[in-house]
Amino acid sequence: MKNPMLEVVSLLLEKLVLFSNFRFFSLDIPGEEKGWKKFYEVNCFLRGDLLEVPRTHLTHYGIYLGDNRVAHLMPDILLALTNDKKRTQKVVSNKRLILGVIGKVASIRVDTVEDFAYGADILVNHLDQFVKKKALLNEEVARRAEKLLGLTSYSLLWNNCEHFVTYCRYGSAISPQVDKFFEMLKIIIRDQRSVLASAILGLVSIVCMGLASYTTFPAIIIPFCLWMVA
């Protein structure tokens, strides 16, 4: 049986990751609805290579399958609205992506290198420098990616595009981007100014909304927990 408290904490952390990485007032993806087409020398890529591109909000990852095809995990709200493959197979717009993240709807899909990269530069096997585990053989990496093609759930914390490629290439689903977020969160929590700020916000909420369980309890418990772990 799932723990409701853990689910709430997980949900809050996911939203924190979302807001810390997504610039909602800058919704352009490089090249979207512009002349973004760029030529890529696909002969430089090997089947099973891990491809990495900087996107507007986060770094995006995929596994090269050969023949100008890249498998990547992509959030897409359209998958929850229609089964029309002609519509869902079109390049995912930024709005579809953001709504897919919020709705936790995604698929591991195959796109051309051009559609995957959106005109951005591509790094090849760059994560090999940071992941301690040894990469699997390229053919095994590609086969793992191909077996996972299709619909999947999405989670910023537990199942994003980085988890997909690290599972395929290193045998373990990890996300250095999420790890960095948690390190930043630890720094914030351990800063005793956070305790003071949360206490002040709690008092303000009590003053504005009155003494009630839904205001008093968080006003006490949050500063206390921050104080204990600081």
Accessible surface in RSA format (square Angstrom, percent):
REM  Atomic radii and reference values for relative SASA: ProtOr
REM  Chains: A
REM  Algorithm: Lee & Richards
REM  Probe-radius: 1.40
REM  Slices: 20
REM RES _ NUM      All-atoms   Total-Side   Main-Chain    Non-polar    All polar
REM                ABS   REL    ABS   REL    ABS   REL    ABS   REL    ABS   REL
RES MET A   1   239.51 124.0 148.94  98.6  90.57 215.6 126.22 107.3 113.29 150.1
RES LYS A   2   160.21  78.2 144.18  88.5  16.03  38.2  94.37  84.9  65.84  70.1
RES ASN A   3    72.95  50.3  63.59  61.4   9.37  22.6  15.03  36.2  57.92  56.0
RES PRO A   4    93.90  68.4  91.15  83.1   2.74  10.0  93.60  77.3   0.30   1.9
RES MET A   5   130.17  67.4 126.59  83.8   3.58   8.5 110.09  93.6  20.07  26.6
RES LEU A   6   119.52  66.6 115.82  82.9   3.70   9.3 116.21  81.6   3.31   8.9
RES GLU A   7    84.83  48.7  76.69  58.0   8.14  19.4  37.32  72.2  47.51  38.8
RES VAL A   8    78.59  51.7  77.42  70.1   1.17   2.8  78.55  68.3   0.03   0.1
RES VAL A   9    66.39  43.7  66.06  59.8   0.32   0.8  66.39  57.7   0.00   0.0
RES SER A  10    27.51  23.2  25.75  34.4   1.76   4.1  20.04  42.7   7.47  10.5
RES LEU A  11    82.08  45.7  80.77  57.8   1.32   3.3  81.63  57.3   0.45   1.2
RES LEU A  12   105.90  59.0 104.77  75.0   1.14   2.9 104.77  73.6   1.14   3.1
RES LEU A  13    33.78  18.8  33.78  24.2   0.00   0.0  33.78  23.7   0.00   0.0
RES GLU A  14     8.78   5.0   8.64   6.5   0.14   0.3   1.57   3.0   7.21   5.9
RES LYS A  15    58.10  28.3  58.10  35.7   0.00   0.0  47.31  42.6  10.79  11.5
RES LEU A  16    87.30  48.6  85.33  61.0   1.97   4.9  85.89  60.3   1.41   3.8
RES VAL A  17     5.86   3.9   5.86   5.3   0.00   0.0   5.86   5.1   0.00   0.0
RES LEU A  18     5.17   2.9   5.17   3.7   0.00   0.0   5.17   3.6   0.00   0.0
RES PHE A  19   136.51  68.3 116.28  72.0  20.24  52.7 116.53  70.6  19.98  57.2
RES SER A  20    62.78  53.1  19.44  25.9  43.34  99.8  29.95  63.8  32.83  46.0
RES ASN A  21    42.99  29.6  35.15  34.0   7.84  18.9   4.60  11.1  38.39  37.1
RES PHE A  22    10.82   5.4   3.19   2.0   7.63  19.9   3.34   2.0   7.49  21.4
RES ARG A  23   137.37  57.7 130.48  66.5   6.89  16.4  68.39  93.5  68.98  41.8
RES PHE A  24    63.18  31.6  53.29  33.0   9.89  25.7  53.41  32.4   9.78  28.0
RES PHE A  25   209.29 104.7 173.22 107.3  36.07  93.9 179.83 109.0  29.46  84.3
RES SER A  26    51.85  43.8  44.40  59.3   7.45  17.2  25.45  54.2  26.40  37.0
RES LEU A  27    66.39  37.0  54.93  39.3  11.46  28.8  54.98  38.6  11.41  30.7
RES ASP A  28    91.39  64.0  85.92  85.5   5.47  12.9  16.78  39.5  74.60  74.4
RES ILE A  29     2.77   1.6   2.66   2.0   0.11   0.3   2.66   1.9   0.11   0.3
RES PRO A  30    58.39  42.6  45.41  41.4  12.98  47.2  58.06  47.9   0.32   2.0
RES GLY A  31    11.64  14.4   0.00   N/A  11.64  14.4   5.17  14.2   6.47  14.5
RES GLU A  32    38.28  22.0  32.11  24.3   6.17  14.7  17.11  33.1  21.17  17.3
RES GLU A  33   167.37  96.1 119.61  90.5  47.76 113.7  57.70 111.6 109.67  89.5
RES LYS A  34   129.44  63.1 105.63  64.8  23.81  56.7  79.80  71.8  49.64  52.9
RES GLY A  35    86.88 107.1   0.00   N/A  86.88 107.1  42.06 115.4  44.82 100.4
RES TRP A  36    39.81  16.0  26.78  13.0  13.03  30.6  20.21  10.8  19.60  31.8
RES LYS A  37   138.19  67.4 113.31  69.5  24.88  59.2  92.61  83.4  45.57  48.5
RES LYS A  38    81.82  39.9  72.31  44.4   9.51  22.6  61.88  55.7  19.94  21.2
RES PHE A  39   165.14  82.6 140.60  87.1  24.54  63.9 144.97  87.9  20.17  57.7
RES TYR A  40    17.72   8.3  12.51   7.1   5.21  13.6  14.87  11.2   2.84   3.5
RES GLU A  41    82.59  47.4  74.35  56.2   8.24  19.6  39.47  76.3  43.12  35.2
RES VAL A  42    35.88  23.6  33.80  30.6   2.07   5.0  33.80  29.4   2.07   5.6
RES ASN A  43   128.64  88.7  99.19  95.9  29.45  70.9  30.60  73.7  98.03  94.8
RES CYS A  44    90.18  68.2  60.97  68.0  29.21  68.7  28.51  72.2  61.67  66.5
RES PHE A  45    23.75  11.9  13.80   8.5   9.95  25.9  13.80   8.4   9.95  28.5
RES LEU A  46   117.76  65.6 115.89  82.9   1.87   4.7 117.76  82.7   0.00   0.0
RES ARG A  47    70.58  29.6  61.43  31.3   9.14  21.8  40.81  55.8  29.76  18.0
RES GLY A  48     0.00   0.0   0.00   N/A   0.00   0.0   0.00   0.0   0.00   0.0
RES ASP A  49     5.73   4.0   5.73   5.7   0.00   0.0   0.00   0.0   5.73   5.7
RES LEU A  50     0.00   0.0   0.00   0.0   0.00   0.0   0.00   0.0   0.00   0.0
RES LEU A  51     0.00   0.0   0.00   0.0   0.00   0.0   0.00   0.0   0.00   0.0
RES GLU A  52    14.29   8.2  14.29  10.8   0.00   0.0   0.66   1.3  13.64  11.1
RES VAL A  53     0.00   0.0   0.00   0.0   0.00   0.0   0.00   0.0   0.00   0.0
RES PRO A  54    74.84  54.5  70.30  64.1   4.54  16.5  71.52  59.1   3.32  20.6
RES ARG A  55    35.48  14.9  18.68   9.5  16.79  40.0  16.15  22.1  19.33  11.7
RES THR A  56    20.05  14.3   7.80   7.9  12.24  29.2  14.18  19.0   5.87   8.9
RES HIS A  57    23.39  12.8   7.54   5.2  15.86  40.6   8.83   9.1  14.56  16.9
RES LEU A  58    45.74  25.5  37.22  26.6   8.52  21.4  44.37  31.2   1.37   3.7
RES THR A  59    37.10  26.4  33.38  33.8   3.72   8.9   3.09   4.2  34.01  51.4
RES HIS A  60    13.97   7.6  13.68   9.5   0.28   0.7   4.06   4.2   9.91  11.5
RES TYR A  61     7.91   3.7   7.91   4.5   0.00   0.0   0.00   0.0   7.91   9.7
RES GLY A  62     0.00   0.0   0.00   N/A   0.00   0.0   0.00   0.0   0.00   0.0
RES ILE A  63     0.00   0.0   0.00   0.0   0.00   0.0   0.00   0.0   0.00   0.0
RES TYR A  64     8.69   4.1   8.69   4.9   0.00   0.0   3.35   2.5   5.33   6.6
RES LEU A  65     2.26   1.3   0.26   0.2   2.00   5.0   0.26   0.2   2.00   5.4
RES GLY A  66    12.66  15.6   0.00   N/A  12.66  15.6  12.66  34.8   0.00   0.0
RES ASP A  67   126.60  88.7  95.97  95.5  30.64  72.4  33.75  79.4  92.85  92.6
RES ASN A  68    43.35  29.9  42.20  40.8   1.15   2.8  16.31  39.3  27.04  26.1
RES ARG A  69    86.73  36.4  86.73  44.2   0.00   0.0  40.68  55.6  46.05  27.9
RES VAL A  70     0.00   0.0   0.00   0.0   0.00   0.0   0.00   0.0   0.00   0.0
RES ALA A  71     0.00   0.0   0.00   0.0   0.00   0.0   0.00   0.0   0.00   0.0
RES HIS A  72     4.56   2.5   4.56   3.2   0.00   0.0   4.56   4.7   0.00   0.0
RES LEU A  73     1.89   1.1   1.69   1.2   0.20   0.5   1.69   1.2   0.20   0.5
RES MET A  74     4.03   2.1   3.71   2.5   0.32   0.8   3.50   3.0   0.53   0.7
RES PRO A  75     7.26   5.3   7.26   6.6   0.00   0.0   7.26   6.0   0.00   0.0
RES ASP A  76     1.11   0.8   1.11   1.1   0.00   0.0   0.88   2.1   0.23   0.2
RES ILE A  77    35.80  20.4  35.80  26.7   0.00   0.0  35.80  25.8   0.00   0.0
RES LEU A  78    21.47  12.0  21.47  15.4   0.00   0.0  21.47  15.1   0.00   0.0
RES LEU A  79    33.58  18.7  17.64  12.6  15.94  40.1  17.78  12.5  15.80  42.5
RES ALA A  80    63.89  58.7  24.45  37.7  39.45  89.7  34.73  48.9  29.17  77.3
RES LEU A  81   129.51  72.1  93.47  66.9  36.03  90.6  98.72  69.3  30.79  82.9
RES THR A  82    29.18  20.8  15.88  16.1  13.29  31.7  14.84  19.9  14.34  21.7
RES ASN A  83   147.09 101.4 121.66 117.6  25.44  61.2  39.25  94.5 107.84 104.2
RES ASP A  84    62.65  43.9  51.23  51.0  11.42  27.0  23.67  55.7  38.98  38.9
RES LYS A  85   167.79  81.9 163.70 100.4   4.09   9.7 106.05  95.5  61.74  65.8
RES LYS A  86   174.62  85.2 162.39  99.6  12.23  29.1 111.81 100.6  62.81  66.9
RES ARG A  87   120.02  50.4 119.05  60.7   0.97   2.3  32.19  44.0  87.83  53.2
RES THR A  88    15.05  10.7  13.61  13.8   1.44   3.4   3.56   4.8  11.49  17.4
RES GLN A  89    93.94  52.5  87.35  63.8   6.58  15.7  46.14  98.2  47.80  36.3
RES LYS A  90   137.16  66.9 128.07  78.6   9.09  21.6  83.43  75.1  53.72  57.2
RES VAL A  91    49.02  32.3  35.32  32.0  13.71  33.0  36.10  31.4  12.93  35.1
RES VAL A  92     3.25   2.1   1.24   1.1   2.01   4.8   1.24   1.1   2.01   5.5
RES SER A  93    31.89  26.9  30.13  40.2   1.75   4.0  26.02  55.4   5.87   8.2
RES ASN A  94     3.45   2.4   3.45   3.3   0.00   0.0   1.61   3.9   1.84   1.8
RES LYS A  95   142.27  69.4 139.83  85.8   2.44   5.8  84.55  76.1  57.71  61.5
RES ARG A  96    38.35  16.1  37.81  19.3   0.54   1.3  27.32  37.3  11.03   6.7
RES LEU A  97    24.46  13.6  24.46  17.5   0.00   0.0  24.46  17.2   0.00   0.0
RES ILE A  98    12.36   7.0  12.36   9.2   0.00   0.0  12.36   8.9   0.00   0.0
RES LEU A  99    92.64  51.6  91.15  65.2   1.50   3.8  91.15  64.0   1.50   4.0
RES GLY A 100     0.00   0.0   0.00   N/A   0.00   0.0   0.00   0.0   0.00   0.0
RES VAL A 101     8.44   5.6   3.77   3.4   4.67  11.3   3.77   3.3   4.67  12.7
RES ILE A 102    82.43  46.9  70.54  52.6  11.89  28.6  70.73  50.9  11.70  31.8
RES GLY A 103    38.06  46.9   0.00   N/A  38.06  46.9  21.00  57.6  17.06  38.2
RES LYS A 104    82.95  40.5  74.78  45.9   8.17  19.5  42.07  37.9  40.89  43.6
RES VAL A 105    32.63  21.5  30.94  28.0   1.69   4.1  32.63  28.3   0.00   0.0
RES ALA A 106     0.45   0.4   0.00   0.0   0.45   1.0   0.00   0.0   0.45   1.2
RES SER A 107    12.11  10.2  12.11  16.2   0.00   0.0   7.37  15.7   4.74   6.6
RES ILE A 108    10.93   6.2   8.09   6.0   2.84   6.9   8.09   5.8   2.84   7.7
RES ARG A 109    18.74   7.9  13.11   6.7   5.63  13.4  13.86  18.9   4.88   3.0
RES VAL A 110    39.43  25.9  30.53  27.6   8.90  21.4  30.53  26.5   8.90  24.1
RES ASP A 111    15.30  10.7   9.42   9.4   5.89  13.9   6.38  15.0   8.92   8.9
RES THR A 112    55.36  39.4  53.83  54.6   1.53   3.7  51.76  69.5   3.60   5.4
RES VAL A 113     0.00   0.0   0.00   0.0   0.00   0.0   0.00   0.0   0.00   0.0
RES GLU A 114    35.58  20.4  35.56  26.9   0.01   0.0  16.81  32.5  18.77  15.3
RES ASP A 115    29.26  20.5  25.55  25.4   3.71   8.8   0.57   1.3  28.69  28.6
RES PHE A 116     0.47   0.2   0.00   0.0   0.47   1.2   0.47   0.3   0.00   0.0
RES ALA A 117     0.00   0.0   0.00   0.0   0.00   0.0   0.00   0.0   0.00   0.0
RES TYR A 118     7.44   3.5   6.80   3.9   0.64   1.7   4.77   3.6   2.68   3.3
RES GLY A 119    23.50  29.0   0.00   N/A  23.50  29.0   6.05  16.6  17.46  39.1
RES ALA A 120    13.42  12.3   5.34   8.2   8.08  18.4  13.42  18.9   0.00   0.0
RES ASP A 121    95.03  66.6  89.52  89.1   5.51  13.0  29.16  68.6  65.87  65.7
RES ILE A 122    29.31  16.7   3.76   2.8  25.55  61.6   3.76   2.7  25.55  69.3
RES LEU A 123    79.37  44.2  77.83  55.7   1.54   3.9  79.37  55.7   0.00   0.0
RES VAL A 124    62.02  40.8  37.64  34.1  24.38  58.7  37.64  32.7  24.38  66.1
RES ASN A 125    33.95  23.4  28.64  27.7   5.31  12.8   8.43  20.3  25.51  24.7
RES HIS A 126    51.70  28.3  49.83  34.6   1.86   4.8  32.89  33.9  18.80  21.9
RES LEU A 127     7.14   4.0   7.14   5.1   0.00   0.0   7.14   5.0   0.00   0.0
RES ASP A 128    56.50  39.6  37.18  37.0  19.32  45.7  24.64  58.0  31.86  31.8
RES GLN A 129   133.46  74.6  93.63  68.4  39.83  94.8  41.46  88.2  92.01  69.8
RES PHE A 130   124.54  62.3  95.64  59.2  28.91  75.2 100.75  61.1  23.79  68.1
RES VAL A 131    13.31   8.8   1.99   1.8  11.31  27.3   5.49   4.8   7.81  21.2
RES LYS A 132   210.78 102.8 170.19 104.4  40.60  96.7 121.55 109.4  89.23  95.0
RES LYS A 133   111.35  54.3 100.07  61.4  11.28  26.8  73.63  66.3  37.72  40.2
RES LYS A 134   187.40  91.4 165.84 101.8  21.56  51.3 116.41 104.8  70.99  75.6
RES ALA A 135    29.94  27.5  13.78  21.3  16.15  36.7  13.78  19.4  16.15  42.8
RES LEU A 136    57.59  32.1  48.84  34.9   8.75  22.0  52.87  37.1   4.72  12.7
RES LEU A 137   149.67  83.4 143.88 102.9   5.79  14.6 146.63 103.0   3.04   8.2
RES ASN A 138    43.65  30.1  38.36  37.1   5.29  12.7  21.31  51.3  22.34  21.6
RES GLU A 139    71.68  41.2  68.04  51.5   3.64   8.7  43.92  85.0  27.76  22.7
RES GLU A 140    70.97  40.7  68.80  52.0   2.17   5.2  23.89  46.2  47.09  38.4
RES VAL A 141     0.00   0.0   0.00   0.0   0.00   0.0   0.00   0.0   0.00   0.0
RES ALA A 142     0.00   0.0   0.00   0.0   0.00   0.0   0.00   0.0   0.00   0.0
RES ARG A 143   130.98  55.0 129.91  66.2   1.07   2.6  27.67  37.8 103.32  62.6
RES ARG A 144    52.83  22.2  50.78  25.9   2.05   4.9   9.98  13.6  42.84  26.0
RES ALA A 145     0.00   0.0   0.00   0.0   0.00   0.0   0.00   0.0   0.00   0.0
RES GLU A 146    59.09  33.9  46.80  35.4  12.30  29.3  21.53  41.7  37.56  30.7
RES LYS A 147   173.16  84.5 137.49  84.4  35.67  84.9  88.76  79.9  84.40  89.9
RES LEU A 148    71.48  39.8  60.57  43.3  10.91  27.4  63.99  44.9   7.49  20.2
RES LEU A 149    73.54  41.0  47.61  34.1  25.93  65.2  47.86  33.6  25.68  69.1
RES GLY A 150    33.57  41.4   0.00   N/A  33.57  41.4  32.36  88.8   1.21   2.7
RES LEU A 151   136.32  75.9 105.12  75.2  31.20  78.4 105.32  74.0  31.00  83.4
RES THR A 152    40.09  28.5  22.77  23.1  17.32  41.3  17.91  24.1  22.17  33.5
RES SER A 153    77.10  65.2  66.56  88.8  10.55  24.3  43.79  93.3  33.31  46.7
RES TYR A 154    12.89   6.0  11.16   6.3   1.74   4.5   1.77   1.3  11.12  13.7
RES SER A 155    13.13  11.1  12.67  16.9   0.46   1.1  13.13  28.0   0.00   0.0
RES LEU A 156     7.55   4.2   6.49   4.6   1.06   2.7   6.49   4.6   1.06   2.9
RES LEU A 157     1.83   1.0   0.00   0.0   1.83   4.6   0.00   0.0   1.83   4.9
RES TRP A 158   148.87  59.7 131.44  63.6  17.42  40.9 126.94  67.7  21.93  35.6
RES ASN A 159    40.41  27.9  40.41  39.0   0.00   0.0  14.08  33.9  26.33  25.4
RES ASN A 160    10.72   7.4  10.72  10.4   0.00   0.0   4.28  10.3   6.44   6.2
RES CYS A 161    13.86  10.5  13.76  15.3   0.11   0.3   1.59   4.0  12.27  13.2
RES GLU A 162     0.48   0.3   0.48   0.4   0.00   0.0   0.02   0.0   0.46   0.4
RES HIS A 163    13.82   7.6  13.23   9.2   0.59   1.5   4.52   4.7   9.30  10.8
RES PHE A 164     7.10   3.6   1.39   0.9   5.71  14.8   7.10   4.3   0.00   0.0
RES VAL A 165     0.00   0.0   0.00   0.0   0.00   0.0   0.00   0.0   0.00   0.0
RES THR A 166     0.00   0.0   0.00   0.0   0.00   0.0   0.00   0.0   0.00   0.0
RES TYR A 167    82.13  38.3  82.13  46.7   0.00   0.0  44.56  33.5  37.56  46.3
RES CYS A 168     0.00   0.0   0.00   0.0   0.00   0.0   0.00   0.0   0.00   0.0
RES ARG A 169    13.09   5.5  13.09   6.7   0.00   0.0   0.00   0.0  13.09   7.9
RES TYR A 170     9.00   4.2   0.72   0.4   8.28  21.5   0.72   0.5   8.28  10.2
RES GLY A 171    31.85  39.3   0.00   N/A  31.85  39.3   8.99  24.7  22.86  51.2
RES SER A 172    26.49  22.4  21.62  28.9   4.87  11.2  16.68  35.5   9.81  13.7
RES ALA A 173    58.77  54.0  33.44  51.6  25.33  57.6  33.44  47.1  25.33  67.1
RES ILE A 174    64.50  36.7  60.66  45.2   3.84   9.3  64.50  46.4   0.00   0.0
RES SER A 175     4.14   3.5   0.91   1.2   3.23   7.4   0.91   1.9   3.23   4.5
RES PRO A 176    28.40  20.7  26.64  24.3   1.75   6.4  28.06  23.2   0.34   2.1
RES GLN A 177    47.02  26.3  37.95  27.7   9.07  21.6  27.36  58.2  19.66  14.9
RES VAL A 178    10.00   6.6   9.06   8.2   0.93   2.3   9.98   8.7   0.02   0.1
RES ASP A 179    79.64  55.8  76.88  76.5   2.76   6.5  25.87  60.9  53.77  53.6
RES LYS A 180   151.63  74.0 144.48  88.6   7.15  17.0  89.92  80.9  61.71  65.7
RES PHE A 181    13.35   6.7   8.55   5.3   4.80  12.5  12.79   7.8   0.56   1.6
RES PHE A 182    50.44  25.2  49.98  31.0   0.46   1.2  49.98  30.3   0.46   1.3
RES GLU A 183    94.56  54.3  94.50  71.5   0.06   0.1  39.23  75.9  55.32  45.2
RES MET A 184    84.32  43.7  82.06  54.3   2.26   5.4  44.69  38.0  39.63  52.5
RES LEU A 185    30.17  16.8  30.17  21.6   0.00   0.0  30.17  21.2   0.00   0.0
RES LYS A 186    93.41  45.6  92.10  56.5   1.31   3.1  50.12  45.1  43.29  46.1
RES ILE A 187   124.28  70.7 120.06  89.4   4.22  10.2 122.60  88.3   1.68   4.6
RES ILE A 188    87.05  49.5  84.20  62.7   2.86   6.9  87.05  62.7   0.00   0.0
RES ILE A 189    52.30  29.8  52.13  38.8   0.17   0.4  52.30  37.7   0.00   0.0
RES ARG A 190   151.90  63.8 138.23  70.5  13.67  32.6  39.77  54.4 112.13  68.0
RES ASP A 191    44.00  30.8  35.30  35.1   8.71  20.6  18.23  42.9  25.77  25.7
RES GLN A 192   106.04  59.3  98.35  71.9   7.69  18.3  29.16  62.1  76.88  58.3
RES ARG A 193   181.06  76.0 175.32  89.4   5.73  13.6  78.66 107.5 102.40  62.1
RES SER A 194    23.56  19.9  15.10  20.2   8.46  19.5  13.97  29.8   9.59  13.4
RES VAL A 195    19.59  12.9  19.59  17.7   0.00   0.0  19.59  17.0   0.00   0.0
RES LEU A 196   112.85  62.8 109.01  78.0   3.84   9.7 112.52  79.0   0.33   0.9
RES ALA A 197    50.07  46.0  44.75  69.1   5.32  12.1  49.56  69.8   0.51   1.3
RES SER A 198    19.75  16.7  12.41  16.6   7.34  16.9  15.29  32.6   4.46   6.2
RES ALA A 199    32.11  29.5  29.80  46.0   2.31   5.3  30.73  43.3   1.39   3.7
RES ILE A 200    87.40  49.7  87.25  65.0   0.15   0.4  87.40  62.9   0.00   0.0
RES LEU A 201   124.07  69.1 119.55  85.5   4.52  11.4 119.74  84.1   4.33  11.6
RES GLY A 202     8.07   9.9   0.00   N/A   8.07   9.9   7.54  20.7   0.52   1.2
RES LEU A 203   112.97  62.9 112.76  80.7   0.21   0.5 112.79  79.2   0.18   0.5
RES VAL A 204    76.75  50.5  74.77  67.7   1.98   4.8  76.73  66.7   0.02   0.1
RES SER A 205    34.71  29.3  29.46  39.3   5.25  12.1  30.63  65.2   4.08   5.7
RES ILE A 206    33.00  18.8  30.96  23.1   2.04   4.9  30.96  22.3   2.04   5.5
RES VAL A 207   126.43  83.2  97.52  88.3  28.91  69.7 104.19  90.5  22.24  60.3
RES CYS A 208    97.83  74.0  59.14  66.0  38.69  90.9  26.63  67.5  71.19  76.8
RES MET A 209   114.38  59.2  86.79  57.4  27.59  65.7  72.46  61.6  41.92  55.5
RES GLY A 210    31.61  39.0   0.00   N/A  31.61  39.0  30.48  83.6   1.13   2.5
RES LEU A 211   147.46  82.1 112.49  80.5  34.97  87.9 112.83  79.2  34.62  93.2
RES ALA A 212    30.08  27.7  18.95  29.2  11.13  25.3  29.85  42.0   0.23   0.6
RES SER A 213    92.79  78.4  76.11 101.6  16.68  38.4  54.06 115.1  38.73  54.3
RES TYR A 214   142.81  66.7 121.24  69.0  21.57  56.1  99.38  74.7  43.43  53.5
RES THR A 215     7.75   5.5   3.85   3.9   3.91   9.3   6.72   9.0   1.03   1.6
RES THR A 216    35.78  25.4  35.78  36.3   0.00   0.0  33.92  45.6   1.86   2.8
RES PHE A 217   128.68  64.4 124.30  77.0   4.38  11.4 128.19  77.7   0.49   1.4
RES PRO A 218    45.92  33.5  44.47  40.5   1.44   5.2  45.09  37.2   0.82   5.1
RES ALA A 219    15.92  14.6   3.73   5.8  12.18  27.7   6.45   9.1   9.46  25.1
RES ILE A 220   112.09  63.8 105.88  78.9   6.22  15.0 109.70  79.0   2.39   6.5
RES ILE A 221    63.22  36.0  63.22  47.1   0.00   0.0  63.22  45.5   0.00   0.0
RES ILE A 222    86.64  49.3  84.53  63.0   2.11   5.1  86.64  62.4   0.00   0.0
RES PRO A 223    15.46  11.3  14.82  13.5   0.64   2.3  15.22  12.6   0.24   1.5
RES PHE A 224   111.41  55.7 105.32  65.2   6.09  15.8 110.69  67.1   0.71   2.0
RES CYS A 225    62.41  47.2  59.73  66.6   2.68   6.3  25.92  65.7  36.49  39.3
RES LEU A 226    29.64  16.5  29.64  21.2   0.00   0.0  29.64  20.8   0.00   0.0
RES TRP A 227   145.47  58.4 137.66  66.6   7.81  18.3 108.47  57.8  37.00  60.0
RES MET A 228   122.57  63.5  93.95  62.2  28.62  68.2  83.33  70.8  39.24  52.0
RES VAL A 229    88.61  58.3  67.43  61.0  21.17  51.0  73.86  64.2  14.75  40.0
RES ALA A 230    48.09  44.2   0.69   1.1  47.40 107.8  16.83  23.7  31.26  82.8
END  Absolute sums over single chains surface
CHAIN  1 A    13629.2      11497.0       2132.2       8982.0       4647.2
END  Absolute sums over all chains
TOTAL         13629.2      11497.0       2132.2       8982.0       4647.2
